[in-house]
Amino acid sequence: AKPICGAATKDGKRIVTADQGGALIVWDGEKFEEKSRIELGAGVAQLALAPDGKTVAVLRTHGVDWLGGPVNRYGTVFELFVFDVTDPPAKPKPIWASETRDFPGRRSGPASLAFSPDGKTLLAAFADPYTEDTKLYGEIPNSTGVRVWELVPKK
């Protein structure tokens, strides 16, 4: 499947990529050999690798049917996964999920994902869904939605 996004450690010894099919692949950056593969499902949009070179964050989106809304009956689910790529879970579970309705002409979704330099904070920026069709929604200033998570290690 076609690669969507990727990240590498500062020394280049570990590379993490995600493809259209939802496979997250961990590579040996020196030999460029696949070390492991984690299946997240289609819709991976962004990934970030923490400064520790082990913690990965992945934003995934997929559609849902709202069964008959007034404008459009479809919505989007956003999911955030965070885990250690050196010891990944067999079936990763999202640490956060959110649903939103989609409207005609709407362009929304994860625009970027980044860890803070100490790896304790994660930031995601989302494209503003209401700036695409000014005829339908009127003039609204361009903006992005931002979400921040404090990552607390498990004890």
C-alpha positions as CSV (number, residue, x, y, z in Angstrom):
1,A,0.0,0.0,0.0
2,K,1.1,3.6,-0.6
3,P,2.9,5.3,2.3
4,I,1.0,8.2,3.9
5,C,3.4,9.6,6.5
6,G,6.6,8.8,8.4
7,A,9.1,9.9,11.0
8,A,12.6,9.0,12.1
9,T,14.7,9.2,15.2
10,K,17.3,11.9,15.3
11,D,20.1,9.4,14.6
12,G,18.1,7.7,11.8
13,K,18.4,4.3,13.4
14,R,14.6,3.8,13.6
15,I,12.1,4.9,11.0
16,V,8.3,4.6,11.4
17,T,5.9,4.8,8.4
18,A,2.2,4.3,7.9
19,D,0.4,3.4,4.7
20,Q,-3.0,3.8,3.1
21,G,-4.1,0.4,4.4
22,G,-3.4,1.3,8.0
23,A,-0.2,-0.6,8.5
24,L,2.3,1.1,10.8
25,I,5.8,-0.2,9.9
26,V,8.9,0.1,12.1
27,W,12.1,0.0,10.1
28,D,15.8,-0.5,11.0
29,G,17.1,2.8,9.6
30,E,20.6,1.4,9.0
31,K,19.7,-1.7,7.0
32,F,16.2,-0.4,5.9
33,E,14.7,-3.7,6.9
34,E,11.2,-4.1,8.4
35,K,11.4,-4.9,12.1
36,S,7.7,-4.9,12.9
37,R,4.2,-4.2,11.6
38,I,1.2,-3.0,13.5
39,E,-2.3,-3.0,11.9
40,L,-4.3,0.1,12.8
41,G,-6.8,0.0,10.0
42,A,-7.3,2.3,7.0
43,G,-7.5,6.0,7.6
44,V,-4.1,6.8,9.1
45,A,-3.6,10.5,8.5
46,Q,-0.6,11.7,10.7
47,L,2.1,10.2,12.9
48,A,4.8,11.6,15.1
49,L,7.7,9.9,16.9
50,A,8.7,11.2,20.3
51,P,12.2,12.4,21.1
52,D,12.8,9.1,23.0
53,G,12.6,7.4,19.6
54,K,10.2,4.8,21.0
55,T,6.9,6.4,21.6
56,V,4.7,6.9,18.5
57,A,1.5,8.9,18.2
58,V,-0.9,8.2,15.3
59,L,-4.0,10.0,14.2
60,R,-6.5,7.9,12.3
61,T,-9.8,9.0,10.7
62,H,-12.7,7.0,9.3
63,G,-16.2,7.7,8.3
64,V,-19.5,6.8,10.0
65,D,-23.1,6.9,8.9
66,W,-25.3,9.1,11.1
67,L,-28.5,7.6,9.6
68,G,-30.1,10.7,8.3
69,G,-28.9,14.1,9.3
70,P,-30.6,17.2,7.8
71,V,-27.7,18.2,5.5
72,N,-25.5,15.2,5.2
73,R,-25.8,11.9,7.1
74,Y,-22.1,11.1,7.3
75,G,-19.6,11.9,9.9
76,T,-15.9,11.4,10.7
77,V,-14.3,9.7,13.7
78,F,-10.9,10.8,14.8
79,E,-8.8,8.4,16.9
80,L,-5.4,9.0,18.6
81,F,-3.1,6.1,19.4
82,V,0.0,6.4,21.5
83,F,2.3,3.4,22.2
84,D,5.9,2.1,22.4
85,V,7.0,0.8,18.9
86,T,9.7,-1.3,20.5
87,D,7.0,-3.3,22.4
88,P,3.7,-2.6,20.5
89,P,0.4,-3.9,21.7
90,A,-1.2,-6.6,19.5
91,K,-4.3,-4.5,19.0
92,P,-3.7,-0.9,19.9
93,K,-6.6,1.0,21.4
94,P,-7.1,4.7,21.0
95,I,-6.4,6.9,24.0
96,W,-8.8,9.6,22.5
97,A,-11.6,9.5,20.0
98,S,-14.0,12.2,18.7
99,E,-16.9,12.2,16.2
100,T,-18.0,15.1,14.0
101,R,-20.6,15.5,11.3
102,D,-19.5,16.3,7.8
103,F,-21.2,18.9,5.7
104,P,-21.0,19.5,1.9
105,G,-17.8,21.2,0.8
106,R,-16.2,20.6,4.2
107,R,-12.5,19.9,4.4
108,S,-11.5,18.8,7.8
109,G,-9.0,16.5,9.5
110,P,-5.6,16.2,11.0
111,A,-3.2,18.7,9.5
112,S,-0.2,18.0,11.8
113,L,0.9,16.1,14.9
114,A,3.9,16.8,17.0
115,F,5.5,16.0,20.4
116,S,7.1,18.6,22.6
117,P,10.9,18.4,23.0
118,D,10.6,16.6,26.3
119,G,8.0,14.1,24.8
120,K,5.5,14.8,27.6
121,T,3.0,16.9,25.5
122,L,1.4,16.1,22.2
123,L,-0.2,18.6,19.9
124,A,-2.6,18.0,17.0
125,A,-3.8,20.7,14.6
126,F,-7.0,20.1,12.6
127,A,-8.1,21.9,9.4
128,D,-11.1,24.1,10.1
129,P,-14.2,22.5,8.7
130,Y,-16.1,25.7,8.2
131,T,-13.9,27.8,5.9
132,E,-14.4,25.8,2.6
133,D,-17.8,26.9,1.4
134,T,-18.5,30.6,2.1
135,K,-21.8,30.5,0.2
136,L,-23.2,27.9,2.6
137,Y,-21.7,29.2,5.9
138,G,-20.9,32.8,5.2
139,E,-17.6,34.5,5.8
140,I,-15.7,32.9,8.6
141,P,-12.0,33.7,9.2
142,N,-9.5,30.9,8.4
143,S,-8.3,29.0,11.5
144,T,-7.4,25.6,12.8
145,G,-8.6,23.6,15.7
146,V,-5.8,22.6,18.1
147,R,-5.9,19.8,20.7
148,V,-3.2,19.2,23.3
149,W,-2.6,16.1,25.5
150,E,-0.3,15.8,28.5
151,L,1.1,12.3,28.4
152,V,1.6,10.8,31.8
153,P,3.7,7.6,32.0
154,K,1.9,4.5,33.5
155,K,3.1,3.6,37.0
